[in-house]
Amino acid sequence: MRVAGVREFRNRVPEIVRSDEIVFVTRHGKLSGILVPLGSPRDLPVDLRREILDRLGSAIAAHLRKRGVGEGVLQRDFEAWRKSRHARRRGR
């Protein structure tokens, strides 16, 4: 287990990410995040994976709502991206 401040974490990300130890990231001495190395995400218990997915989904939804982006906008953007990707692949 290791503790790293935000500045140290930012400056040493490649080294820290390759490590096999859990890293507690602090900002002004208070816990800001935790980096848990995963050999394989499938090694996590299903309940934990669900919790992570729920929290990420909620955070993304709140971020989009805050910026006024609705589902229709996302669908149109995704379809446009998909069509352009398909066209690029066919053009090879």
URQUI-V47332 format. One record per backbone hydrogen bond with DSSP energy under -1.0 kcal/mol. CO is the residue of the C=O (numbers start at 1). NH is the residue of the N-H. E is the energy in kcal/mol with one decimal. If there is no record, write none. Layout:
# URQUI-V47332
<<CO,NH,E> <CO,NH,E>>
This chain:
# URQUI-V47332
<<2,24,-3.2> <4,26,-2.3> <5,9,-2.9> <6,10,-2.9> <7,11,-2.3> <8,12,-1.7> <12,16,-2.7> <13,17,-3.0> <14,18,-1.6> <22,2,-2.4> <23,35,-3.0> <24,4,-2.7> <25,32,-3.5> <25,33,-1.9> <26,6,-1.6> <27,30,-1.7> <30,27,-2.9> <33,25,-3.0> <35,23,-2.4> <40,43,-2.3> <41,44,-1.7> <45,49,-2.2> <46,50,-2.5> <47,51,-2.2> <48,52,-2.5> <49,53,-2.4> <50,54,-2.8> <51,55,-2.5> <52,56,-2.6> <53,57,-2.7> <54,58,-2.4> <55,59,-2.4> <56,60,-2.6> <57,61,-2.5> <58,62,-2.5> <59,63,-2.2> <60,64,-2.5> <61,65,-2.6> <62,66,-2.4> <63,67,-1.1> <64,69,-2.6> <65,68,-1.5> <70,74,-1.8> <71,75,-2.5> <72,76,-2.4> <73,77,-2.5> <74,78,-2.5> <75,79,-2.6> <76,80,-2.4> <77,81,-2.4> <78,82,-2.9> <79,83,-2.6> <80,84,-2.2> <81,85,-2.5> <82,86,-2.4> <83,87,-2.5> <84,88,-2.2> <85,89,-2.2> <86,90,-2.3> <87,91,-1.5>>
